[in-house]
Amino acid sequence: MGSLHKTTFVLLMFCLAALGSADYLKYKDPKQPLGVRIKDLLGRMTLAEKIGQMTQIERENATAEAMSKYFIGSVLSGGGSVPSPQASAAAWQSMVNEMQKGALSTRLGIPMIYGIDAVHGHNNVYKATIFPHNVGLGATRDPMLIKRIGEATALEVRATGIPYAFAPCIAVIDRTVVPLSWLIL
């Protein structure tokens, strides 16, 4: 029995020693200050990884393989860019998750940023709520209405697995009257 305990102890010490020599990844430690995390991550990145992280590609070119191979940092669904005709929220989630798996499979495991144009609501998603153009909403002079529309859009975007909307807009309506003659060229 004694030799079994000694063998177990030696094996345990060997494992602890191996773990102790593992590389500490400051950039993955949320307790580290942001500047320390950034410096650590940038120091580990190759030139190709840095270029990839600064690159945003359109959804139609984004696959899990492309995300992994080129270290892509961001994907955009522009106006009309959909995974399939009449794609459901679940189809969007599945697509975004697959791309994210590709991004996380890289050596450094940096998540991608997925963004979508959601200027009139989450209008690329089948049966989503569509809202008037921002200048029309600004003309209502009703900040609470616009806040509720923003909240509704955010909920619909997040429900499809997308964490970022490229949609901020400030529409200010002025009472200035432009003479019709100014519009004649």
C-alpha positions in Angstrom: 0.0 0.0 0.0 2.9 2.4 0.8 4.3 2.3 -2.7 0.9 3.2 -4.2 0.6 6.3 -2.1 4.2 7.3 -3.0 3.4 6.8 -6.7 0.2 8.8 -6.4 2.0 11.6 -4.5 4.8 11.8 -7.1 2.3 11.8 -10.0 0.3 14.6 -8.2 3.5 16.7 -7.7 4.4 16.2 -11.3 1.0 17.4 -12.5 1.2 20.5 -10.2 4.6 21.3 -11.5 3.4 21.1 -15.1 0.5 23.3 -14.3 2.7 25.8 -12.6 4.8 26.2 -15.7 1.8 26.8 -17.9 1.7 30.2 -19.6 -0.4 32.7 -17.6 -2.6 34.6 -20.0 -3.1 38.1 -18.6 -5.4 39.1 -21.4 -7.9 36.4 -20.3 -7.9 37.5 -16.7 -10.8 39.9 -15.9 -9.0 40.9 -12.7 -6.2 42.5 -14.6 -6.5 46.2 -15.6 -7.7 46.7 -19.1 -4.3 48.3 -20.3 -2.4 45.2 -19.0 -4.8 42.9 -20.7 -4.5 44.8 -24.0 -0.7 44.9 -23.9 -0.5 41.2 -23.1 -2.8 40.3 -26.0 -1.1 42.5 -28.5 2.3 41.1 -27.5 1.1 37.6 -28.3 -0.5 38.4 -31.6 1.1 37.8 -35.0 0.9 40.4 -37.7 -1.7 38.3 -39.5 -3.8 38.1 -36.3 -3.7 41.8 -35.9 -4.7 42.4 -39.5 -7.5 39.9 -39.2 -8.8 41.5 -36.0 -9.0 44.9 -37.7 -11.0 43.4 -40.6 -14.7 43.4 -40.9 -16.3 41.2 -43.6 -19.9 41.0 -44.9 -22.0 38.1 -43.7 -22.2 36.5 -47.1 -18.5 35.9 -47.0 -18.3 34.8 -43.4 -18.0 31.1 -42.5 -16.6 29.4 -39.4 -13.6 28.4 -41.6 -13.0 32.0 -42.8 -13.2 33.3 -39.3 -10.6 30.9 -38.1 -8.3 31.0 -41.0 -8.1 34.7 -41.4 -8.6 35.7 -37.7 -11.6 37.9 -38.7 -12.6 40.4 -35.9 -16.0 41.5 -37.1 -18.9 40.6 -39.4 -21.6 42.9 -40.7 -25.0 42.1 -42.1 -25.7 45.1 -44.2 -29.1 46.1 -45.5 -30.8 43.0 -47.1 -28.0 40.6 -46.0 -29.8 37.6 -44.7 -28.7 33.9 -44.1 -31.7 32.7 -46.2 -35.0 34.0 -47.4 -37.5 34.4 -44.6 -34.8 33.4 -42.0 -36.2 32.9 -38.5 -34.6 34.3 -35.3 -33.3 30.7 -34.7 -31.7 30.6 -38.1 -29.9 33.9 -37.3 -28.8 32.5 -34.0 -27.4 29.4 -35.5 -25.5 31.3 -38.2 -24.0 33.8 -35.7 -23.0 30.9 -33.3 -21.2 29.0 -36.0 -19.2 32.0 -37.0 -18.4 32.7 -33.3 -17.2 29.0 -32.9 -14.8 29.6 -35.8 -13.5 32.8 -34.2 -13.1 31.2 -30.8 -11.2 28.2 -32.3 -8.2 30.3 -33.1 -5.0 30.1 -31.1 -5.9 33.2 -29.0 -9.6 32.5 -28.9 -10.7 36.1 -29.5 -14.5 36.4 -30.0 -15.7 38.2 -33.1 -18.1 41.2 -33.1 -21.2 40.6 -35.1 -23.1 43.6 -36.1 -26.2 44.4 -38.2 -27.8 47.4 -39.7 -31.0 47.8 -37.6 -31.9 51.4 -38.5 -35.6 50.8 -38.9 -35.9 48.0 -36.3 -34.3 44.6 -36.9 -35.6 44.8 -40.5 -33.4 42.1 -42.0 -35.2 39.4 -39.9 -38.3 37.9 -41.3 -41.5 39.2 -39.5 -39.5 41.7 -37.4 -41.1 45.0 -36.3 -40.3 47.8 -38.8 -40.3 51.4 -37.6 -40.3 54.7 -39.6 -37.2 56.4 -40.8 -35.2 58.1 -38.1 -35.9 61.6 -39.4 -39.6 60.8 -39.2 -39.2 59.7 -35.6 -37.3 62.8 -34.8 -40.2 64.9 -36.2 -42.4 63.4 -33.6 -40.4 65.3 -30.9 -41.2 62.4 -28.6 -38.0 61.2 -26.9 -39.9 58.5 -24.9 -41.3 57.0 -28.1 -37.9 56.9 -29.6 -36.4 55.3 -26.5 -39.1 52.6 -26.5 -38.4 51.9 -30.2 -34.7 51.6 -29.5 -35.4 49.2 -26.6 -37.7 47.1 -28.8 -35.1 47.0 -31.6 -32.4 46.0 -29.1 -34.5 43.1 -27.8 -35.2 41.8 -31.3 -31.5 42.1 -32.3 -30.3 40.4 -29.1 -32.9 37.6 -29.6 -31.1 36.6 -32.8 -27.8 36.3 -31.1 -26.4 39.5 -32.4 -24.8 41.7 -29.8 -24.2 44.9 -31.8 -26.4 47.1 -34.0 -24.9 49.6 -36.4 -27.9 52.0 -36.0 -27.3 55.0 -33.9 -28.8 58.1 -35.4 -29.7 61.5 -34.0 -32.4 63.3 -36.0 -32.9 66.9 -35.0 -35.8 68.7 -36.6 -35.4 72.5 -36.9 -38.1 75.0 -37.6 -36.1 76.7 -40.2 -38.0 77.1 -43.5 -35.9 76.6 -46.6 -37.2 78.9 -49.5 -38.4 76.8 -52.4 -36.1 78.8 -54.7 -33.1 77.2 -52.9 -34.2 73.8 -54.2 -34.3 74.9 -57.8 -31.1 74.2 -59.6 
